[in-house]
């Protein structure tokens, strides 16, 4: 097992930055999947088109995966990516278990959401499939492991 310790920071830093950026892209480009309708009483109702929202989330997630896999982690082995991602997965699991079992202030929850946006995309897909919130959230914590197939077999 030959893991270069100086590469273990790459997945957590890239993933947290990408999640933070994707959060703001989702906020500022939300008009792409919002639907505004004016009722008979003149009140404007705003809703989210689930198909456009899902397509937007998938494109954003695939862009992050390709950018990370083909650019940020191109010199790392699969084992290095696994250990690097495992650090972030452990942190995400601890945070989400604390959120599930204890009350978290809304301000902290919103701050954490910025760094868990990519996981939120996966958990929303899983929630539609399983209809079980806690399971969907905990499975989505494994999302950083999706970078493993982009790694090399052996270091050079």
N, C-alpha and C positions, 0 to 999 in steps of 0.2 A: 504494500500500500504506500504509494509515493504521492503525497499531497503537498503541494507548495503552500505553506502557511500564508505567504504574502498575497495569495489570490482569494482568500476566504471572505474578504470584505466586498468583493465585486457584486455578487448577486444581491445582498441586502441593500447596498447603496443604490445600485441601478433600479431595483424593484421599487424601493421607497420613493425615489425621484420620479420614476415613471408613473407611479400611482398618484403622486401629488400633482403632476402635470395633467394626467388624465382626468383627475377630479375637476380641475379648472377648465379643461376643454369641454367636459360634460356640462359644466355650469354655463359657460359662455356660448357654447354651440347648441344649447338645449332647444333653441328655437327651431332646429332642424326636425325635431320630432314632437313638438308641441302642437296641439290642435286647439284653435280658438273658435268657439261657436257663440253666436249671439242668440239668446232665447227670445221668445215672444214678448217678454217683459223688458227687453233691452239690456239685460244683464249678460255680460260676457263670461262664458264658462271656459276655463282652461283645463285641458286634460292631456295626457301623454298617449301618443299612438304606440301601442306595444310592439308592433312590427318594426316601425322605424327606430324605436328605441333599442330593440334587440339587434337590429342590423348595425346601428351606431356603436353599440357596446362590443359586438363581435369584431368589427373593423378596427376599433381602438385596441382591443385585446390582441388581435393578430398582429397589428403593427408593433406593439410592444414586444411580443414574443419574437418576431422576426428581427427587430432591431437589436434586442438583447442577444439572441442566439447567433445571428450572423455578424454582429459587430462587437458588442461588449464582451462576449465570452468566447470569441473565436479561438483564443489561444489556450483555453482551459480544457482539461479532460472531463469526462463524464463524472468521474469520482470527485474531482474538485468542485464541479458545479453542484453535485449532490450535497457535499458537506457544507458548501457555502449557502445553499438554499435551506439546508436543515437548520442553520442558525436562525434564519428569518422565520421559518415555519414554527420553530419552538417559541419564539417571541409572540407570533400571532396566536398560537394556541393558548398560551398563558393569558394574553390580553383578552381573548374572546371568552375563555372560561371565567375570568374575573367579571366580564360584562354580563355573562349569563347568570352567574350566581349572586352577584352583588349589584346594588344600584350605583350607576355611574352618572355623575353630573352631566347635564346636556352639553355644556361647553367642552368638557373632555371628550365626550362622544363625537361631537362634530370635528374636533381636532384630530381624533384618531381616524375618523372616516376619510379624511384627506389622504392618509397613508395606507388605507385599506380599500381604496376605490376599485382596484383590479379584482381583489377578492370579492368585493360587493357585486361585481358583474357576474362572477361565477356563482355566487350564492343565490342571486336572484334567479338564474337559470335552474339551479338545483331545487330551489324552493317551489318553482312551478311544477317540477317533476315529482318531488317527494312530499310536498306539503308539510314538511317538518323543519321548522326554522333552525333549531339548534344543530341538528345534523347537517343541514345545508351550510351553515356558517363554519362548522368545524371541518367539513370536507373541503370547503373553499380555501381554507388555510394552507392546503397542500399545493396551491397554484404555482408557487415558485419552482416546484419540481418539474414543471412543463418545459423548463430550459434544458433539462438533462439530455434529450435527444440531439441537441445541437453541439454537444461536447465531442472532443476527439477521444479515440480509444486510448491512445498513449501519448504522453508528453514527449516532445522532441528535445 
